[in-house]
Amino acid sequence: MKNKVLVELIVPAIDQTYNVYFPVNRKIGNIINLLNKSLYEITNGSFIGTNRTYLYDRNNGEIYPIDTLVRDTNIRNGTSVVLL
């Protein structure tokens, strides 16, 4: 699976952690939209993402720019990211 990376997704709003595959040829903004929709469905509406939801690097707290492709970031297999 060279076109996807397995990341640890931390969602503090619902106090959950997930292992998720991110496609490397997608922009971070698209990933966030997909995560918002998926989390809304699997939590039965407990998680509601907005246009102010961002992905953060767990180690240094930096926001991943929404117009950047996953492959152009430091996101690799095993990376921990936070969805806030």
Secondary structure, DSSP 4 states (H G I P E B T S, - for coil): -TTEEEEEEEEGGGTEEEEEEEETTSBHHHHHHHHHHHHHHHTTTS----TT--EEETTT-PBPPTTSBGGGSS--TT-EEEE-
